[in-house]
Amino acid sequence: MDCRSPAETRSVAAETQEVLDLLRSLPRQQRAVMAWTYDGFSPAEISQILGIPRATVDSHRRHARVRLKEILARRSSERAGGDRG
């Protein structure tokens, strides 16, 4: 049984939507690797599932994280700039 309040449920839904939006901004392979990572799979498991070398999984994760950090920093900067005007 879910004991979340309606506000908590909305918050979780909003967070989930934000994660999905961020994942959609990634190239296909990076998106796949990060989606499996988000679901709790290890790099070795992702390698096996996607049929790609472990080093490639690591590379996709590294590049995706850099890109996601850039996107989040830009969003944060835009929000901060928007509050000043």
C-alpha positions in Angstrom: 0.0 0.0 0.0 1.3 3.4 -1.0 1.4 5.8 2.0 2.4 8.9 0.1 0.3 12.1 0.4 -1.1 13.5 -2.9 1.6 16.2 -2.8 4.4 13.6 -2.4 2.9 11.6 -5.3 2.9 14.7 -7.5 6.5 15.4 -6.5 7.6 11.9 -7.4 5.7 12.1 -10.7 7.3 15.5 -11.5 10.8 14.1 -10.7 10.2 11.0 -12.8 9.1 13.2 -15.7 12.2 15.4 -15.3 14.4 12.3 -15.5 12.6 11.1 -18.6 13.0 14.5 -20.2 16.7 14.5 -19.4 17.2 11.0 -20.8 15.4 12.0 -24.0 18.0 14.7 -24.5 20.8 12.1 -24.8 21.9 10.2 -27.9 20.3 6.8 -28.3 23.1 4.6 -26.9 23.8 7.0 -24.0 20.1 7.1 -23.2 19.8 3.3 -23.2 22.8 2.9 -20.9 21.6 5.6 -18.5 18.0 4.2 -18.5 19.4 0.7 -17.5 21.7 2.4 -14.9 18.7 4.4 -13.5 16.9 1.1 -13.1 19.7 -0.3 -11.0 21.6 -2.5 -13.4 25.4 -2.8 -13.1 27.7 -1.9 -16.0 28.4 -5.6 -16.6 24.7 -6.4 -16.8 24.1 -3.5 -19.1 27.0 -4.7 -21.3 25.4 -8.1 -21.6 21.8 -6.8 -22.1 22.9 -4.3 -24.9 25.5 -6.6 -26.4 28.3 -4.0 -26.2 31.6 -4.1 -24.5 31.8 -3.1 -20.8 34.3 -0.3 -21.8 31.7 1.1 -24.2 29.1 1.1 -21.4 31.5 3.0 -19.2 32.2 5.5 -22.0 28.5 6.1 -22.7 27.9 6.6 -18.9 30.8 9.0 -18.7 29.7 11.1 -21.7 26.0 11.0 -20.6 26.9 12.3 -17.2 28.9 15.1 -18.6 26.1 16.1 -20.9 23.4 15.8 -18.1 25.5 18.0 -15.8 25.8 20.6 -18.5 22.0 20.5 -19.1 21.3 20.8 -15.4 23.8 23.6 -14.9 22.3 25.5 -17.9 18.7 25.0 -16.5 19.9 26.2 -13.0 21.6 29.2 -14.5 18.5 30.1 -16.6 16.3 29.8 -13.5 18.6 32.0 -11.5 18.7 34.6 -14.3 15.0 34.5 -14.7 14.5 35.3 -11.0 16.5 38.6 -11.4 14.3 40.2 -13.9 
